[in-house]
């Protein structure tokens, strides 16, 4: 395997008493860092959340299902939002990408301090009438512990989540990735005890990825003694499906009066996607051409999907 390639694996172990996921995400985390010009703490938080979202989205069944992790906190970072599908695509942003804090007591990036106290919300949009929404209070703000608590409290699934982002001295991403390990209801006590011992023996995700930067190696360490069997492998990437056409739909939804106000200003406008920071420029003439389409926007607005709305409305370490 190319150790520089981001990918995710799914595995089973202990006669299917354990299911597990692992991902390496250095390149996609670095791409997000570049897109948002994030500080090291913000990069670590976003990278951890994106790794977690990718593995959680892999558990979705439908080809158009989406999973969103939203963290809202009272710390200087304020929170973040990431969205992933089960095709290996993820995107996200941090509300305050430039936050800087001293290291925590362990000498690592203080993600928990940057996030503060607040809530973790997981939204699973499975193309039903309403999405499934689960929410818990943040446990530490370090993200991995919070996702572990989410599975225990909201879905009653015994799980262990480990996530990590390691930065280079020049503040580029050196390593990033994580794992999710879950016990099946029929897991016996011996398996549970051995797995708990393995988890306690892990110092950090990125320490393991420094040894060998592959998801297989990560799971071999987490599931030592269980001989995990990899059942699937998938490339993963930072991918945003925004486009000028999507932003056109967002402008149309503003309505005729608002578009006429934009036109009367006589200035070109620039709209930015919060997920990837791509900018889209609209001249006054382009906005004028959208006016006739506002007549039908009210009738068609309810057919717009959540993902389209999220894209069009935007205008403006260690942990194991």
WODAHU-V880919 format. One record per backbone hydrogen bond with DSSP energy under -0.5 kcal/mol. NH is the residue of the N-H (numbers start at 1). CO is the residue of the C=O. Records with the same first field share a line. If there is no record, write none. Layout:
NH: CO + CO
This chain:
3: 1
5: 2
7: 24
8: 234
9: 22
10: 232
11: 20
12: 229
13: 18
14: 226
17: 13 + 14
18: 13
19: 182
20: 11
21: 180
22: 9
23: 178
24: 7
25: 176
26: 176
29: 25
30: 26
31: 27
32: 28
33: 29
34: 30
35: 31
36: 32
37: 33
38: 33
39: 97
43: 39
44: 40
45: 41
46: 42
47: 43
48: 44
49: 45
50: 46
51: 47
52: 48
53: 49
54: 50
55: 51
56: 52
57: 53
58: 54
59: 56
60: 57
65: 62
66: 125
67: 84
68: 123
69: 82
70: 68 + 121
71: 80
72: 119
73: 78
74: 117
75: 115
77: 114
78: 75 + 114
79: 77
80: 71
81: 93
82: 69
83: 91
84: 67
85: 89
86: 65
88: 85
90: 237
91: 83
92: 275
93: 81
95: 79
96: 77
97: 95
99: 96
104: 108
107: 104
111: 109
114: 110
115: 111
116: 112
119: 72
120: 136
121: 70
122: 134
123: 68
124: 122 + 132
125: 66 + 123
126: 124
132: 124
134: 122
136: 120
138: 118
144: 142
147: 143
148: 144
149: 145
150: 146
151: 147
152: 148
153: 149
154: 150
155: 150 + 151
157: 151
158: 156
160: 181
162: 179
163: 319
164: 177
166: 175
168: 172
171: 168
174: 166
175: 166
177: 164
178: 23
179: 162
180: 21
181: 160
182: 19
183: 158
184: 17
187: 184
192: 188
193: 189
194: 190
195: 191
196: 192
197: 193
198: 194
199: 195
200: 196
201: 197
202: 199
203: 201
208: 204
209: 205
210: 206
211: 207 + 208
212: 208
214: 212
218: 214
219: 215
220: 216
221: 217
222: 218
223: 219
224: 221
226: 223
227: 223
229: 12
230: 228
231: 10
232: 10
234: 8
236: 6
237: 88
239: 90 + 237
247: 243
248: 244
249: 245
250: 246
251: 247
252: 248
253: 249
254: 250 + 251
255: 252
259: 255
260: 256
261: 257
262: 258
263: 259
264: 260
265: 261
266: 262 + 263
267: 262
269: 282
271: 280
273: 278
274: 272
277: 273
280: 271
282: 269
287: 283
288: 284
289: 285
290: 286 + 287
291: 287 + 288
293: 290
294: 290 + 291
295: 292
296: 293
297: 293
298: 294
300: 296
301: 297
303: 300
304: 301
309: 305
310: 306
311: 307
312: 308
313: 309
315: 313
319: 163
